[in-house]
Amino acid sequence: MDIVGFLKSQFICHLLICYIFIVSGLIINFIQLFTLILWPINKQLFRRINCRLAYCISSQMVMLLEWRSGTDCTLYTDPESYNKYGKENAIVILNHNFEIDFLCGWNFCERFGVLGSSKVLAKKELSYMPIIGWMWYFLEIVFCKRKWEEDRKTVMQKLLNLRDYPENFWFLIHCEGTRFTEQKHQISMQVAEAKGLPKLKYHLLPRTKGFAVTVQCLRNVVSAVYDSTLNFRNNENPTLLGVLNGKKYHADLYVRQVIHILIPFWRTEMRIPLEEVPEDEQECSNWLHKLYQEKDAFQEEYYRTGTYPAVPVVPPRRPWTLLNWLFWALLLLYPLFKLLINMINSGSSLTLASFAFVIVMASVGVRWMIGVTEINKGSTYGNNDNKQKQQ
């Protein structure tokens, strides 16, 4: 291991990165709170400002993937569609198999200039989390309780509010609702058998109601649907801890158009005009189930050949994520080091003990933040919910 790799793997480096992220995030959240006074005066200005503030937070996570880890992300698509990315509103369907797939989705947004305005359909509990959750609140992210009878009205209202959004945005949605595990997959396929639906090998059954409502509410706002499938080469198992340690991964992201069952996958185009997605809820549900059957076929093809049937391109890496992080690092590390020097010079045992306590608590916090992304500590949503459906 070279000296740079050794330094990247040291816990003190992780601690400093998390310190910058947490403190800068709380500062930005505080600034966002004051932007609320703009809402009744100039709603669009409020939105534009919060897009930039949100970028200051989310781009720090992307910086870890792009600059610290140096992870390569190859995009497979066609040139015509590539030229439209970032220039239109879109719904992006993502698979949910890896611990850092959310980070790769953000990286996709960053390369095309829509990271600050990107939207997601997220569980309600996240809205209470400082930094990311609070940032999402000011971005008008759509939160749900995962109880559709309670969620439908709220979700529809939140989506309709986006119809006059002043920035181009991508609405990222994991239709499976939860990250793939073997246990969840087994339960999901039992549900598929009980309902007479085709079984999937590499995906969970998609949750169709949220997607159908999203399409219905954003039909005249969103121009296209991007169906995206993410994989990592050489059976890599990427983790957030690996990214923090500076480990380099090799991601392949395939963005494609729907494939009708009778059309071979190599003849498809890459972009789905939204008018091709059925408006009727049941028809939209059937459309999405077919889409996931096709995603399974592409996954099978990738595992067999190690590539996708499209033109590979690596979108240029932009400098803004790194510059943003360097700005916050310079702003926040100087007062931290000055405080540490003053504490050491004081020689007070109480001061040193307090500092040690803060370090221990920070260590626990860092471990918790990493643990949130780990698959084995993920949501039990797919386990419990599907069992209830079977009963």
C-alpha positions in Angstrom: 0.0 0.0 0.0 1.4 3.4 -0.9 1.5 6.3 1.5 -1.6 8.0 0.1 -3.6 4.8 0.3 -2.4 4.3 3.9 -3.4 7.8 4.9 -6.9 7.3 3.3 -7.5 4.2 5.4 -6.7 5.9 8.7 -9.6 6.5 11.0 -8.5 10.1 11.8 -9.0 10.9 8.1 -12.5 9.5 8.2 -13.2 11.5 11.3 -12.1 14.7 9.7 -14.2 14.1 6.6 -17.2 13.4 8.8 -16.5 16.5 10.9 -16.5 18.6 7.7 -19.7 17.0 6.4 -21.6 17.2 9.7 -20.6 20.8 10.6 -21.0 22.2 7.1 -24.3 20.3 6.8 -25.7 21.8 10.0 -24.6 25.3 8.9 -26.4 24.8 5.6 -29.5 23.5 7.3 -29.5 26.6 9.5 -29.2 28.8 6.4 -32.0 26.9 4.7 -34.2 27.6 7.7 -33.9 31.3 7.1 -34.8 30.9 3.4 -38.3 30.1 4.5 -39.1 33.8 4.6 -38.7 33.8 0.8 -41.5 31.2 0.3 -44.5 33.6 0.5 -42.5 36.4 -1.3 -40.8 34.6 -4.1 -41.3 30.8 -4.2 -39.1 30.2 -7.2 -36.2 32.2 -5.7 -36.5 30.0 -2.6 -36.3 26.9 -4.7 -33.3 28.1 -6.7 -31.4 29.0 -3.6 -32.1 25.7 -1.9 -31.0 23.8 -5.0 -27.6 25.4 -4.5 -27.5 24.9 -0.8 -28.5 21.2 -1.2 -25.7 20.8 -3.7 -23.2 21.9 -1.1 -24.2 18.9 1.0 -24.8 16.1 -1.5 -21.8 17.0 -3.6 -19.6 16.2 -0.6 -20.8 12.6 -0.8 -20.2 12.5 -4.5 -16.7 13.9 -4.0 -15.8 10.8 -2.0 -16.8 8.6 -4.9 -15.3 10.7 -7.7 -12.1 12.1 -6.1 -11.2 10.2 -3.0 -12.1 6.7 -4.2 -11.5 7.5 -7.9 -14.3 5.1 -8.8 -14.8 4.8 -12.6 -18.4 5.0 -13.7 -19.0 4.0 -17.3 -22.4 5.0 -18.8 -23.9 2.7 -21.5 -26.4 4.6 -23.7 -26.9 5.9 -27.2 -25.5 9.3 -28.4 -28.9 10.8 -29.1 -30.2 10.2 -25.6 -26.9 11.3 -24.1 -27.2 14.8 -25.6 -30.6 15.2 -23.7 -29.4 14.2 -20.3 -29.6 17.2 -17.9 -31.6 19.2 -20.3 -35.0 17.8 -19.5 -37.0 16.6 -16.5 -37.0 12.9 -16.2 -38.1 10.0 -14.0 -35.1 7.7 -13.3 -35.9 4.1 -12.3 -32.9 2.6 -10.4 -32.2 -1.0 -9.2 -31.4 -1.3 -5.5 -28.8 -4.0 -5.1 -25.7 -2.3 -3.6 -24.7 -0.4 -0.5 -23.6 2.7 -2.5 -26.2 2.6 -5.4 -27.6 5.8 -4.1 -24.2 7.4 -4.4 -23.8 6.2 -8.0 -27.3 7.6 -8.7 -26.1 11.0 -7.3 -22.9 10.7 -9.4 -25.1 10.2 -12.5 -27.0 13.4 -11.6 -23.8 15.3 -10.9 -22.2 14.5 -14.3 -25.2 16.1 -16.0 -25.7 19.1 -13.7 -28.9 18.1 -11.9 -27.6 16.9 -8.5 -28.8 19.9 -6.5 -32.3 19.7 -7.9 -32.7 15.9 -7.9 -35.7 14.4 -6.2 -36.5 11.1 -4.5 -39.4 9.2 -3.0 -38.1 8.6 0.5 -39.5 7.1 3.7 -40.9 9.6 6.2 -38.4 8.7 8.9 -35.6 10.3 6.9 -37.2 13.7 7.0 -36.3 13.9 10.7 -32.6 13.2 10.2 -30.3 16.2 10.4 -28.4 17.3 7.3 -29.7 14.9 4.6 -33.2 14.7 5.8 -33.6 18.3 6.6 -31.9 19.2 3.2 -34.5 17.1 1.5 -37.3 18.8 3.3 -36.3 22.2 1.8 -35.9 20.5 -1.6 -39.6 19.5 -1.4 -38.7 15.8 -1.5 -41.7 13.4 -1.5 -41.8 11.5 1.8 -44.1 8.5 2.5 -44.9 6.3 5.4 -45.0 3.1 3.2 -48.7 2.7 4.0 -50.3 3.5 0.7 -53.8 4.2 2.1 -52.3 7.0 4.2 -49.6 8.0 1.7 -51.6 8.4 -1.6 -53.1 11.9 -1.0 -49.9 13.3 0.5 -47.7 11.9 -2.2 -50.0 13.2 -5.0 -50.0 16.7 -3.5 -46.2 16.8 -3.1 -45.8 15.6 -6.7 -48.3 18.1 -8.1 -46.3 20.9 -6.3 -43.3 20.1 -8.5 -45.2 20.9 -11.7 -43.9 24.5 -11.7 -40.4 23.7 -10.4 -38.0 26.3 -12.0 -34.9 23.9 -12.4 -34.5 20.8 -14.5 -34.8 17.9 -12.1 -34.6 14.1 -12.1 -37.0 12.1 -10.0 -35.0 9.1 -8.7 -37.2 6.1 -7.7 -36.3 2.6 -6.5 -39.5 0.8 -7.5 -38.5 -2.3 -5.5 -39.0 -0.2 -2.3 -36.1 -1.7 -0.4 -32.6 -3.0 -1.1 -32.2 -6.6 -2.6 -31.3 -9.4 -0.2 -31.7 -13.1 -0.7 -34.3 -13.3 2.1 -36.3 -10.5 0.7 -36.0 -12.0 -2.8 -37.3 -15.4 -1.6 -40.3 -13.8 0.0 -41.0 -11.5 -3.0 -41.0 -14.5 -5.4 -43.5 -16.3 -3.1 -45.7 -13.2 -3.5 -45.2 -13.3 -7.3 -46.3 -17.0 -7.4 -49.3 -16.3 -5.2 -50.4 -13.4 -7.5 -49.6 -15.2 -10.7 -46.8 -12.8 -11.7 -43.6 -13.8 -13.5 -40.7 -14.5 -11.2 -37.6 -12.3 -11.3 -34.1 -13.7 -10.7 -32.1 -10.5 -9.9 -34.8 -8.1 -8.7 -37.6 -7.8 -6.2 -41.2 -7.3 -7.4 -41.6 -3.6 -8.1 -44.1 -1.5 -6.0 -46.3 -0.2 -8.8 -48.6 2.2 -7.0 -46.0 4.9 -6.2 -44.6 4.7 -9.7 -48.1 5.0 -11.3 -49.0 8.1 -9.2 -45.6 9.6 -10.0 -46.2 9.2 -13.8 -49.8 10.5 -13.4 -48.8 13.6 -11.5 -45.7 14.5 -13.5 -47.0 13.6 -17.0 -47.0 17.1 -18.4 -43.8 18.1 -16.6 -41.4 15.2 -17.1 -40.3 14.5 -20.7 -38.9 11.0 -20.3 -38.3 7.9 -18.2 -34.7 6.6 -17.9 -34.5 3.0 -16.9 -31.1 2.6 -15.2 -29.4 -0.7 -14.2 -26.2 -0.5 -12.1 -23.6 -3.2 -11.8 -20.0 -3.5 -10.7 -17.3 -5.3 -12.5 -15.4 -8.4 -11.3 -18.1 -9.2 -8.7 -17.0 -6.1 -6.7 -19.0 -5.6 -3.5 -18.8 -1.8 -3.0 -19.3 -0.3 0.5 -19.3 3.2 1.9 -16.4 2.2 4.2 -14.5 1.1 1.1 -15.1 4.5 -0.5 -13.9 6.2 2.7 -10.8 4.1 2.6 -10.1 5.2 -1.0 -10.9 1.9 -2.6 -11.5 2.2 -6.3 -14.5 0.4 -7.8 -15.6 0.1 -11.5 -19.3 0.8 -12.0 -21.3 0.2 -15.2 -24.6 2.1 -15.5 -27.0 1.2 -18.3 -29.6 3.7 -19.2 -32.2 2.3 -21.7 -35.7 2.5 -23.2 -38.4 -0.1 -22.5 -38.1 -3.3 -24.5 -41.3 -4.9 -25.7 -41.3 -8.6 -25.0 -41.2 -9.5 -28.7 -38.4 -7.1 -29.6 -34.8 -8.4 -29.1 -32.9 -6.2 -26.5 -30.2 -5.2 -28.9 -32.7 -3.4 -31.1 -34.0 -1.0 -28.5 -33.5 2.7 -28.2 -32.4 4.2 -24.9 -35.0 6.8 -23.9 -38.7 6.3 -23.0 -40.9 9.3 -23.9 -43.4 9.6 -21.0 -46.3 9.5 -23.3 -45.4 5.8 -24.0 -46.0 4.9 -20.3 -49.7 4.0 -19.8 -51.8 6.5 -17.7 -54.2 3.9 -16.4 -53.0 2.6 -13.0 -53.5 -1.1 -13.9 -51.9 -0.7 -17.3 -49.0 1.2 -15.8 -48.6 -1.6 -13.2 -48.4 -4.2 -16.0 -46.0 -2.0 -17.9 -43.7 -1.7 -14.9 -43.8 -5.5 -14.3 -42.7 -6.1 -17.9 -40.0 -3.5 -17.5 -38.6 -5.5 -14.6 -38.7 -8.7 -16.5 -36.6 -7.0 -19.2 -34.2 -5.6 -16.5 -33.7 -9.2 -15.4 -32.8 -10.2 -18.9 -30.2 -7.4 -19.1 -28.8 -8.4 -15.7 -28.5 -11.9 -17.0 -26.7 -10.7 -20.1 -24.3 -8.5 -18.0 -23.4 -11.4 -15.8 -22.7 -13.6 -18.9 -20.7 -11.1 -21.0 -19.6 -8.4 -18.5 -21.0 -5.6 -20.7 -24.2 -4.0 -21.9 -25.4 -3.8 -25.6 -24.9 0.0 -25.9 -22.2 2.6 -26.6 -19.9 3.0 -23.5 -19.0 6.6 -22.6 -17.5 8.1 -19.4 -19.1 11.5 -18.8 -16.5 14.1 -17.9 -15.9 14.6 -14.2 -16.7 18.2 -13.1 -14.5 20.0 -10.6 -17.3 21.5 -8.5 -17.7 18.7 -6.0 -14.0 18.9 -5.1 -13.9 22.7 -5.0 -17.0 22.7 -2.8 -15.4 20.2 -0.4 -12.1 22.2 -0.3 -14.0 25.4 0.5 -15.6 23.8 3.6 -12.4 22.0 4.6 -10.4 25.3 4.6 -13.3 27.1 6.4 -13.8 24.5 9.2 -10.4 22.8 9.8 -8.5 25.9 10.8 -10.8 26.7 13.9 -10.8 23.0 14.8 -7.0 22.8 14.9 -6.7 26.1 16.7 -9.1 24.8 19.3 -7.1 21.5 19.7 -3.9 23.4 20.2 -5.4 25.7 22.8 -6.9 22.6 24.6 -3.5 20.8 24.7 -1.7 24.0 25.9 -4.2 24.4 28.7 -3.1 21.2 30.3 -6.5 20.9 32.0 -7.4 17.2 32.7 -11.1 18.1 32.5 -10.6 19.7 29.1 -8.6 16.8 27.8 -11.2 14.3 29.2 -14.0 16.3 27.5 -12.1 16.2 24.2 -11.6 12.4 24.5 -15.3 12.0 25.2 -16.2 14.1 22.0 -13.8 11.9 20.0 -15.5 8.7 21.3 -18.9 10.1 20.5 -17.8 11.2 17.0 -16.4 7.7 16.4 -19.8 6.2 17.3 -21.5 8.6 15.0 -19.2 7.8 12.1 -19.8 4.1 12.6 -23.5 4.7 12.7 -23.5 6.7 9.5 -21.6 3.9 7.7 -23.9 1.3 9.2 -27.0 3.0 7.7 -25.8 2.0 4.2 -24.9 -1.6 5.1 -27.1 -4.2 3.5 -27.2 -6.5 6.5 -28.5 -3.5 8.6 -31.0 -2.4 6.0 -34.8 -2.0 6.3 -37.0 -5.0 7.1 -39.6 -3.4 4.9 -39.4 -6.1 2.2 -39.4 -8.9 4.7 -42.4 -7.9 6.9 -44.5 -6.2 4.3 -44.4 -9.1 1.8 -45.2 -11.6 4.5 -48.3 -9.6 5.4 -49.4 -9.6 1.8 -49.0 -13.4 1.6 -51.2 -13.8 4.7 
